[in-house]
Amino acid sequence: MPILQFGAKALFPCSTSGTSGLFLALRPLCVLIGVVFSMLLGGKLWLTALLTSLPVFCLSWLAFSQRQVR
């Protein structure tokens, strides 16, 4: 089990790779997207979660695929 060998770093690998700043920068935007979808869809939780997950995934993909590690 990786958690026993590596500790909390096994659960949160992004904190060790220097990308935690990108996660913190994307969080407010993802919350705003979720709030907008919730208002547009009348608070339907499952539909809001489904439609919010697509742009959040795309934003994360764009942010982390463009990062070049040197």
PDB file of N, CA, C and O in Angstrom:
ATOM      1  N   MET A   1       0.845  -1.185   0.000  1.00  0.00           N
ATOM      2  CA  MET A   1       0.000   0.000   0.000  1.00  0.00           C
ATOM      3  C   MET A   1       0.881   1.236   0.000  1.00  0.00           C
ATOM      4  O   MET A   1       1.707   1.415   0.895  1.00  0.00           O
ATOM      5  N   PRO A   2       0.709   2.090  -1.000  1.00  0.00           N
ATOM      6  CA  PRO A   2       1.571   3.274  -1.113  1.00  0.00           C
ATOM      7  C   PRO A   2       1.442   4.243   0.061  1.00  0.00           C
ATOM      8  O   PRO A   2       2.406   4.918   0.420  1.00  0.00           O
ATOM      9  N   ILE A   3       0.242   4.313   0.663  1.00  0.00           N
ATOM     10  CA  ILE A   3       0.056   5.276   1.758  1.00  0.00           C
ATOM     11  C   ILE A   3       0.928   4.916   2.954  1.00  0.00           C
ATOM     12  O   ILE A   3       1.393   5.805   3.667  1.00  0.00           O
ATOM     13  N   LEU A   4       1.157   3.621   3.183  1.00  0.00           N
ATOM     14  CA  LEU A   4       2.001   3.213   4.304  1.00  0.00           C
ATOM     15  C   LEU A   4       3.473   3.485   4.022  1.00  0.00           C
ATOM     16  O   LEU A   4       4.240   3.780   4.939  1.00  0.00           O
ATOM     17  N   GLN A   5       3.861   3.387   2.770  1.00  0.00           N
ATOM     18  CA  GLN A   5       5.260   3.587   2.423  1.00  0.00           C
ATOM     19  C   GLN A   5       5.610   5.066   2.253  1.00  0.00           C
ATOM     20  O   GLN A   5       6.668   5.508   2.702  1.00  0.00           O
ATOM     21  N   PHE A   6       4.728   5.832   1.609  1.00  0.00           N
ATOM     22  CA  PHE A   6       5.064   7.214   1.264  1.00  0.00           C
ATOM     23  C   PHE A   6       4.323   8.258   2.087  1.00  0.00           C
ATOM     24  O   PHE A   6       4.688   9.433   2.041  1.00  0.00           O
ATOM     25  N   GLY A   7       3.302   7.874   2.833  1.00  0.00           N
ATOM     26  CA  GLY A   7       2.569   8.820   3.661  1.00  0.00           C
ATOM     27  C   GLY A   7       1.571   9.632   2.843  1.00  0.00           C
ATOM     28  O   GLY A   7       1.049   9.161   1.833  1.00  0.00           O
ATOM     29  N   ALA A   8       1.316  10.856   3.294  1.00  0.00           N
ATOM     30  CA  ALA A   8       0.298  11.706   2.673  1.00  0.00           C
ATOM     31  C   ALA A   8       0.674  12.119   1.251  1.00  0.00           C
ATOM     32  O   ALA A   8      -0.202  12.483   0.466  1.00  0.00           O
ATOM     33  N   LYS A   9       1.935  12.069   0.914  1.00  0.00           N
ATOM     34  CA  LYS A   9       2.345  12.457  -0.439  1.00  0.00           C
ATOM     35  C   LYS A   9       1.807  11.502  -1.493  1.00  0.00           C
ATOM     36  O   LYS A   9       1.715  11.864  -2.666  1.00  0.00           O
ATOM     37  N   ALA A  10       1.452  10.288  -1.091  1.00  0.00           N
ATOM     38  CA  ALA A  10       0.863   9.335  -2.030  1.00  0.00           C
ATOM     39  C   ALA A  10      -0.556   9.741  -2.393  1.00  0.00           C
ATOM     40  O   ALA A  10      -1.024   9.457  -3.495  1.00  0.00           O
ATOM     41  N   LEU A  11      -1.245  10.409  -1.464  1.00  0.00           N
ATOM     42  CA  LEU A  11      -2.613  10.842  -1.730  1.00  0.00           C
ATOM     43  C   LEU A  11      -2.656  12.125  -2.544  1.00  0.00           C
ATOM     44  O   LEU A  11      -3.556  12.316  -3.362  1.00  0.00           O
ATOM     45  N   PHE A  12      -1.692  12.997  -2.324  1.00  0.00           N
ATOM     46  CA  PHE A  12      -1.682  14.289  -3.002  1.00  0.00           C
ATOM     47  C   PHE A  12      -0.378  14.466  -3.761  1.00  0.00           C
ATOM     48  O   PHE A  12       0.491  15.223  -3.329  1.00  0.00           O
ATOM     49  N   PRO A  13      -0.230  13.774  -4.891  1.00  0.00           N
ATOM     50  CA  PRO A  13       1.042  13.860  -5.616  1.00  0.00           C
ATOM     51  C   PRO A  13       1.291  15.231  -6.223  1.00  0.00           C
ATOM     52  O   PRO A  13       2.436  15.568  -6.520  1.00  0.00           O
ATOM     53  N   CYS A  14       0.254  16.023  -6.412  1.00  0.00           N
ATOM     54  CA  CYS A  14       0.437  17.336  -7.031  1.00  0.00           C
ATOM     55  C   CYS A  14       1.174  18.295  -6.119  1.00  0.00           C
ATOM     56  O   CYS A  14       1.813  19.232  -6.599  1.00  0.00           O
ATOM     57  N   SER A  15       1.101  18.081  -4.814  1.00  0.00           N
ATOM     58  CA  SER A  15       1.802  18.967  -3.900  1.00  0.00           C
ATOM     59  C   SER A  15       3.312  18.772  -3.979  1.00  0.00           C
ATOM     60  O   SER A  15       4.073  19.645  -3.562  1.00  0.00           O
ATOM     61  N   THR A  16       3.744  17.647  -4.505  1.00  0.00           N
ATOM     62  CA  THR A  16       5.175  17.400  -4.591  1.00  0.00           C
ATOM     63  C   THR A  16       5.750  17.740  -5.964  1.00  0.00           C
ATOM     64  O   THR A  16       6.968  17.845  -6.115  1.00  0.00           O
ATOM     65  N   SER A  17       4.899  17.910  -6.952  1.00  0.00           N
ATOM     66  CA  SER A  17       5.427  18.149  -8.294  1.00  0.00           C
ATOM     67  C   SER A  17       5.435  19.623  -8.684  1.00  0.00           C
ATOM     68  O   SER A  17       5.779  19.951  -9.819  1.00  0.00           O
ATOM     69  N   GLY A  18       5.071  20.499  -7.789  1.00  0.00           N
ATOM     70  CA  GLY A  18       5.112  21.924  -8.078  1.00  0.00           C
ATOM     71  C   GLY A  18       3.907  22.437  -8.832  1.00  0.00           C
ATOM     72  O   GLY A  18       3.948  23.555  -9.347  1.00  0.00           O
ATOM     73  N   THR A  19       2.837  21.671  -8.921  1.00  0.00           N
ATOM     74  CA  THR A  19       1.655  22.107  -9.659  1.00  0.00           C
ATOM     75  C   THR A  19       0.521  22.542  -8.747  1.00  0.00           C
ATOM     76  O   THR A  19      -0.574  22.830  -9.231  1.00  0.00           O
ATOM     77  N   SER A  20       0.751  22.598  -7.444  1.00  0.00           N
ATOM     78  CA  SER A  20      -0.328  22.961  -6.536  1.00  0.00           C
ATOM     79  C   SER A  20      -0.797  24.397  -6.788  1.00  0.00           C
ATOM     80  O   SER A  20      -1.962  24.713  -6.546  1.00  0.00           O
ATOM     81  N   GLY A  21       0.082  25.258  -7.265  1.00  0.00           N
ATOM     82  CA  GLY A  21      -0.319  26.629  -7.592  1.00  0.00           C
ATOM     83  C   GLY A  21      -1.337  26.668  -8.714  1.00  0.00           C
ATOM     84  O   GLY A  21      -2.240  27.505  -8.703  1.00  0.00           O
ATOM     85  N   LEU A  22      -1.204  25.779  -9.677  1.00  0.00           N
ATOM     86  CA  LEU A  22      -2.182  25.722 -10.762  1.00  0.00           C
ATOM     87  C   LEU A  22      -3.527  25.233 -10.257  1.00  0.00           C
ATOM     88  O   LEU A  22      -4.568  25.718 -10.699  1.00  0.00           O
ATOM     89  N   PHE A  23      -3.518  24.278  -9.336  1.00  0.00           N
ATOM     90  CA  PHE A  23      -4.780  23.818  -8.757  1.00  0.00           C
ATOM     91  C   PHE A  23      -5.464  24.955  -8.011  1.00  0.00           C
ATOM     92  O   PHE A  23      -6.675  25.139  -8.130  1.00  0.00           O
ATOM     93  N   LEU A  24      -4.699  25.710  -7.249  1.00  0.00           N
ATOM     94  CA  LEU A  24      -5.279  26.819  -6.495  1.00  0.00           C
ATOM     95  C   LEU A  24      -5.798  27.910  -7.418  1.00  0.00           C
ATOM     96  O   LEU A  24      -6.783  28.573  -7.091  1.00  0.00           O
ATOM     97  N   ALA A  25      -5.167  28.105  -8.548  1.00  0.00           N
ATOM     98  CA  ALA A  25      -5.628  29.120  -9.491  1.00  0.00           C
ATOM     99  C   ALA A  25      -6.899  28.683 -10.216  1.00  0.00           C
ATOM    100  O   ALA A  25      -7.742  29.520 -10.537  1.00  0.00           O
ATOM    101  N   LEU A  26      -7.045  27.395 -10.474  1.00  0.00           N
ATOM    102  CA  LEU A  26      -8.230  26.899 -11.179  1.00  0.00           C
ATOM    103  C   LEU A  26      -9.445  26.730 -10.275  1.00  0.00           C
ATOM    104  O   LEU A  26     -10.575  26.723 -10.763  1.00  0.00           O
ATOM    105  N   ARG A  27      -9.237  26.595  -8.976  1.00  0.00           N
ATOM    106  CA  ARG A  27     -10.344  26.323  -8.054  1.00  0.00           C
ATOM    107  C   ARG A  27     -11.441  27.390  -8.097  1.00  0.00           C
ATOM    108  O   ARG A  27     -12.609  27.020  -8.219  1.00  0.00           O
ATOM    109  N   PRO A  28     -11.138  28.705  -8.004  1.00  0.00           N
ATOM    110  CA  PRO A  28     -12.230  29.693  -8.039  1.00  0.00           C
ATOM    111  C   PRO A  28     -12.994  29.679  -9.366  1.00  0.00           C
ATOM    112  O   PRO A  28     -14.209  29.876  -9.387  1.00  0.00           O
ATOM    113  N   LEU A  29     -12.299  29.453 -10.444  1.00  0.00           N
ATOM    114  CA  LEU A  29     -12.965  29.401 -11.741  1.00  0.00           C
ATOM    115  C   LEU A  29     -13.889  28.192 -11.835  1.00  0.00           C
ATOM    116  O   LEU A  29     -14.989  28.290 -12.380  1.00  0.00           O
ATOM    117  N   CYS A  30     -13.455  27.071 -11.315  1.00  0.00           N
ATOM    118  CA  CYS A  30     -14.292  25.864 -11.325  1.00  0.00           C
ATOM    119  C   CYS A  30     -15.523  26.038 -10.450  1.00  0.00           C
ATOM    120  O   CYS A  30     -16.608  25.579 -10.807  1.00  0.00           O
ATOM    121  N   VAL A  31     -15.368  26.692  -9.317  1.00  0.00           N
ATOM    122  CA  VAL A  31     -16.521  26.960  -8.443  1.00  0.00           C
ATOM    123  C   VAL A  31     -17.493  27.886  -9.144  1.00  0.00           C
ATOM    124  O   VAL A  31     -18.703  27.672  -9.077  1.00  0.00           O
ATOM    125  N   LEU A  32     -16.996  28.903  -9.811  1.00  0.00           N
ATOM    126  CA  LEU A  32     -17.859  29.836 -10.535  1.00  0.00           C
ATOM    127  C   LEU A  32     -18.614  29.129 -11.650  1.00  0.00           C
ATOM    128  O   LEU A  32     -19.797  29.397 -11.859  1.00  0.00           O
ATOM    129  N   ILE A  33     -17.963  28.246 -12.354  1.00  0.00           N
ATOM    130  CA  ILE A  33     -18.632  27.470 -13.403  1.00  0.00           C
ATOM    131  C   ILE A  33     -19.747  26.629 -12.803  1.00  0.00           C
ATOM    132  O   ILE A  33     -20.836  26.547 -13.372  1.00  0.00           O
ATOM    133  N   GLY A  34     -19.488  26.005 -11.663  1.00  0.00           N
ATOM    134  CA  GLY A  34     -20.505  25.196 -10.997  1.00  0.00           C
ATOM    135  C   GLY A  34     -21.694  26.018 -10.537  1.00  0.00           C
ATOM    136  O   GLY A  34     -22.835  25.571 -10.654  1.00  0.00           O
ATOM    137  N   VAL A  35     -21.448  27.205 -10.019  1.00  0.00           N
ATOM    138  CA  VAL A  35     -22.539  28.083  -9.569  1.00  0.00           C
ATOM    139  C   VAL A  35     -23.388  28.532 -10.751  1.00  0.00           C
ATOM    140  O   VAL A  35     -24.615  28.556 -10.660  1.00  0.00           O
ATOM    141  N   VAL A  36     -22.751  28.884 -11.845  1.00  0.00           N
ATOM    142  CA  VAL A  36     -23.492  29.316 -13.034  1.00  0.00           C
ATOM    143  C   VAL A  36     -24.356  28.185 -13.577  1.00  0.00           C
ATOM    144  O   VAL A  36     -25.527  28.395 -13.892  1.00  0.00           O
ATOM    145  N   PHE A  37     -23.788  26.992 -13.687  1.00  0.00           N
ATOM    146  CA  PHE A  37     -24.581  25.857 -14.169  1.00  0.00           C
ATOM    147  C   PHE A  37     -25.727  25.537 -13.209  1.00  0.00           C
ATOM    148  O   PHE A  37     -26.821  25.183 -13.649  1.00  0.00           O
ATOM    149  N   SER A  38     -25.487  25.657 -11.914  1.00  0.00           N
ATOM    150  CA  SER A  38     -26.534  25.378 -10.939  1.00  0.00           C
ATOM    151  C   SER A  38     -27.687  26.367 -11.077  1.00  0.00           C
ATOM    152  O   SER A  38     -28.854  25.987 -10.980  1.00  0.00           O
ATOM    153  N   MET A  39     -27.358  27.626 -11.300  1.00  0.00           N
ATOM    154  CA  MET A  39     -28.410  28.635 -11.470  1.00  0.00           C
ATOM    155  C   MET A  39     -29.171  28.412 -12.776  1.00  0.00           C
ATOM    156  O   MET A  39     -30.394  28.545 -12.811  1.00  0.00           O
ATOM    157  N   LEU A  40     -28.462  28.077 -13.836  1.00  0.00           N
ATOM    158  CA  LEU A  40     -29.115  27.866 -15.125  1.00  0.00           C
ATOM    159  C   LEU A  40     -30.000  26.626 -15.138  1.00  0.00           C
ATOM    160  O   LEU A  40     -31.017  26.587 -15.831  1.00  0.00           O
ATOM    161  N   LEU A  41     -29.607  25.610 -14.367  1.00  0.00           N
ATOM    162  CA  LEU A  41     -30.336  24.349 -14.377  1.00  0.00           C
ATOM    163  C   LEU A  41     -31.336  24.222 -13.227  1.00  0.00           C
ATOM    164  O   LEU A  41     -31.929  23.160 -13.038  1.00  0.00           O
ATOM    165  N   GLY A  42     -31.523  25.280 -12.469  1.00  0.00           N
ATOM    166  CA  GLY A  42     -32.511  25.263 -11.396  1.00  0.00           C
ATOM    167  C   GLY A  42     -32.117  24.420 -10.201  1.00  0.00           C
ATOM    168  O   GLY A  42     -32.995  23.945  -9.480  1.00  0.00           O
ATOM    169  N   GLY A  43     -30.846  24.218  -9.965  1.00  0.00           N
ATOM    170  CA  GLY A  43     -30.377  23.499  -8.792  1.00  0.00           C
ATOM    171  C   GLY A  43     -30.452  21.992  -8.896  1.00  0.00           C
ATOM    172  O   GLY A  43     -30.389  21.312  -7.872  1.00  0.00           O
ATOM    173  N   LYS A  44     -30.583  21.443 -10.089  1.00  0.00           N
ATOM    174  CA  LYS A  44     -30.600  19.986 -10.258  1.00  0.00           C
ATOM    175  C   LYS A  44     -29.174  19.471 -10.076  1.00  0.00           C
ATOM    176  O   LYS A  44     -28.303  19.685 -10.919  1.00  0.00           O
ATOM    177  N   LEU A  45     -28.961  18.787  -8.951  1.00  0.00           N
ATOM    178  CA  LEU A  45     -27.603  18.439  -8.532  1.00  0.00           C
ATOM    179  C   LEU A  45     -26.884  17.525  -9.512  1.00  0.00           C
ATOM    180  O   LEU A  45     -25.748  17.812  -9.891  1.00  0.00           O
ATOM    181  N   TRP A  46     -27.507  16.445  -9.930  1.00  0.00           N
ATOM    182  CA  TRP A  46     -26.818  15.478 -10.789  1.00  0.00           C
ATOM    183  C   TRP A  46     -26.503  16.060 -12.159  1.00  0.00           C
ATOM    184  O   TRP A  46     -25.429  15.816 -12.708  1.00  0.00           O
ATOM    185  N   LEU A  47     -27.432  16.825 -12.710  1.00  0.00           N
ATOM    186  CA  LEU A  47     -27.192  17.429 -14.012  1.00  0.00           C
ATOM    187  C   LEU A  47     -26.121  18.518 -13.911  1.00  0.00           C
ATOM    188  O   LEU A  47     -25.283  18.660 -14.802  1.00  0.00           O
ATOM    189  N   THR A  48     -26.158  19.284 -12.817  1.00  0.00           N
ATOM    190  CA  THR A  48     -25.135  20.309 -12.605  1.00  0.00           C
ATOM    191  C   THR A  48     -23.757  19.671 -12.470  1.00  0.00           C
ATOM    192  O   THR A  48     -22.790  20.148 -13.064  1.00  0.00           O
ATOM    193  N   ALA A  49     -23.665  18.598 -11.695  1.00  0.00           N
ATOM    194  CA  ALA A  49     -22.369  17.926 -11.513  1.00  0.00           C
ATOM    195  C   ALA A  49     -21.861  17.354 -12.829  1.00  0.00           C
ATOM    196  O   ALA A  49     -20.667  17.416 -13.123  1.00  0.00           O
ATOM    197  N   LEU A  50     -22.764  16.804 -13.607  1.00  0.00           N
ATOM    198  CA  LEU A  50     -22.364  16.227 -14.891  1.00  0.00           C
ATOM    199  C   LEU A  50     -21.868  17.308 -15.854  1.00  0.00           C
ATOM    200  O   LEU A  50     -20.825  17.148 -16.487  1.00  0.00           O
ATOM    201  N   LEU A  51     -22.607  18.389 -15.959  1.00  0.00           N
ATOM    202  CA  LEU A  51     -22.217  19.448 -16.896  1.00  0.00           C
ATOM    203  C   LEU A  51     -21.035  20.268 -16.399  1.00  0.00           C
ATOM    204  O   LEU A  51     -20.303  20.841 -17.205  1.00  0.00           O
ATOM    205  N   THR A  52     -20.837  20.332 -15.097  1.00  0.00           N
ATOM    206  CA  THR A  52     -19.696  21.068 -14.555  1.00  0.00           C
ATOM    207  C   THR A  52     -18.404  20.277 -14.720  1.00  0.00           C
ATOM    208  O   THR A  52     -17.334  20.862 -14.889  1.00  0.00           O
ATOM    209  N   SER A  53     -18.500  18.962 -14.671  1.00  0.00           N
ATOM    210  CA  SER A  53     -17.284  18.153 -14.741  1.00  0.00           C
ATOM    211  C   SER A  53     -16.578  18.276 -16.092  1.00  0.00           C
ATOM    212  O   SER A  53     -15.351  18.194 -16.154  1.00  0.00           O
ATOM    213  N   LEU A  54     -17.324  18.468 -17.154  1.00  0.00           N
ATOM    214  CA  LEU A  54     -16.693  18.575 -18.473  1.00  0.00           C
ATOM    215  C   LEU A  54     -15.807  19.823 -18.605  1.00  0.00           C
ATOM    216  O   LEU A  54     -14.643  19.683 -18.979  1.00  0.00           O
ATOM    217  N   PRO A  55     -16.305  21.042 -18.314  1.00  0.00           N
ATOM    218  CA  PRO A  55     -15.392  22.195 -18.434  1.00  0.00           C
ATOM    219  C   PRO A  55     -14.259  22.182 -17.404  1.00  0.00           C
ATOM    220  O   PRO A  55     -13.160  22.658 -17.688  1.00  0.00           O
ATOM    221  N   VAL A  56     -14.519  21.643 -16.216  1.00  0.00           N
ATOM    222  CA  VAL A  56     -13.451  21.554 -15.209  1.00  0.00           C
ATOM    223  C   VAL A  56     -12.353  20.612 -15.698  1.00  0.00           C
ATOM    224  O   VAL A  56     -11.168  20.916 -15.558  1.00  0.00           O
ATOM    225  N   PHE A  57     -12.735  19.482 -16.265  1.00  0.00           N
ATOM    226  CA  PHE A  57     -11.749  18.559 -16.818  1.00  0.00           C
ATOM    227  C   PHE A  57     -10.974  19.230 -17.956  1.00  0.00           C
ATOM    228  O   PHE A  57      -9.751  19.107 -18.030  1.00  0.00           O
ATOM    229  N   CYS A  58     -11.677  19.933 -18.834  1.00  0.00           N
ATOM    230  CA  CYS A  58     -11.006  20.585 -19.963  1.00  0.00           C
ATOM    231  C   CYS A  58     -10.042  21.670 -19.493  1.00  0.00           C
ATOM    232  O   CYS A  58      -8.938  21.790 -20.023  1.00  0.00           O
ATOM    233  N   LEU A  59     -10.454  22.465 -18.496  1.00  0.00           N
ATOM    234  CA  LEU A  59      -9.560  23.500 -17.971  1.00  0.00           C
ATOM    235  C   LEU A  59      -8.308  22.880 -17.350  1.00  0.00           C
ATOM    236  O   LEU A  59      -7.195  23.364 -17.557  1.00  0.00           O
ATOM    237  N   SER A  60      -8.502  21.812 -16.594  1.00  0.00           N
ATOM    238  CA  SER A  60      -7.348  21.148 -15.987  1.00  0.00           C
ATOM    239  C   SER A  60      -6.438  20.555 -17.053  1.00  0.00           C
ATOM    240  O   SER A  60      -5.214  20.645 -16.955  1.00  0.00           O
ATOM    241  N   TRP A  61      -7.035  19.955 -18.059  1.00  0.00           N
ATOM    242  CA  TRP A  61      -6.249  19.368 -19.149  1.00  0.00           C
ATOM    243  C   TRP A  61      -5.426  20.446 -19.859  1.00  0.00           C
ATOM    244  O   TRP A  61      -4.239  20.254 -20.126  1.00  0.00           O
ATOM    245  N   LEU A  62      -6.059  21.571 -20.158  1.00  0.00           N
ATOM    246  CA  LEU A  62      -5.340  22.645 -20.836  1.00  0.00           C
ATOM    247  C   LEU A  62      -4.227  23.221 -19.976  1.00  0.00           C
ATOM    248  O   LEU A  62      -3.138  23.509 -20.472  1.00  0.00           O
ATOM    249  N   ALA A  63      -4.497  23.387 -18.703  1.00  0.00           N
ATOM    250  CA  ALA A  63      -3.488  23.985 -17.819  1.00  0.00           C
ATOM    251  C   ALA A  63      -2.280  23.078 -17.654  1.00  0.00           C
ATOM    252  O   ALA A  63      -1.146  23.555 -17.669  1.00  0.00           O
ATOM    253  N   PHE A  64      -2.504  21.785 -17.497  1.00  0.00           N
ATOM    254  CA  PHE A  64      -1.396  20.893 -17.200  1.00  0.00           C
ATOM    255  C   PHE A  64      -0.737  20.304 -18.435  1.00  0.00           C
ATOM    256  O   PHE A  64       0.397  19.831 -18.356  1.00  0.00           O
ATOM    257  N   SER A  65      -1.412  20.319 -19.560  1.00  0.00           N
ATOM    258  CA  SER A  65      -0.770  19.805 -20.763  1.00  0.00           C
ATOM    259  C   SER A  65       0.175  20.843 -21.365  1.00  0.00           C
ATOM    260  O   SER A  65       1.077  20.479 -22.120  1.00  0.00           O
ATOM    261  N   GLN A  66      -0.005  22.102 -21.055  1.00  0.00           N
ATOM    262  CA  GLN A  66       0.854  23.150 -21.593  1.00  0.00           C
ATOM    263  C   GLN A  66       2.104  23.380 -20.753  1.00  0.00           C
ATOM    264  O   GLN A  66       3.039  24.048 -21.197  1.00  0.00           O
ATOM    265  N   ARG A  67       2.124  22.837 -19.559  1.00  0.00           N
ATOM    266  CA  ARG A  67       3.256  23.061 -18.668  1.00  0.00           C
ATOM    267  C   ARG A  67       4.442  22.210 -19.104  1.00  0.00           C
ATOM    268  O   ARG A  67       4.316  20.996 -19.270  1.00  0.00           O
ATOM    269  N   GLN A  68       5.580  22.841 -19.288  1.00  0.00           N
ATOM    270  CA  GLN A  68       6.776  22.125 -19.693  1.00  0.00           C
ATOM    271  C   GLN A  68       7.705  22.013 -18.494  1.00  0.00           C
ATOM    272  O   GLN A  68       8.072  23.016 -17.882  1.00  0.00           O
ATOM    273  N   VAL A  69       8.075  20.795 -18.170  1.00  0.00           N
ATOM    274  CA  VAL A  69       8.975  20.553 -17.039  1.00  0.00           C
ATOM    275  C   VAL A  69      10.398  20.536 -17.557  1.00  0.00           C
ATOM    276  O   VAL A  69      10.703  19.851 -18.533  1.00  0.00           O
ATOM    277  N   ARG A  70      11.258  21.282 -16.913  1.00  0.00           N
ATOM    278  CA  ARG A  70      12.663  21.341 -17.338  1.00  0.00           C
ATOM    279  C   ARG A  70      13.561  20.747 -16.312  1.00  0.00           C
ATOM    280  O   ARG A  70      14.777  20.711 -16.502  1.00  0.00           O
TER     281      ARG A  70
END
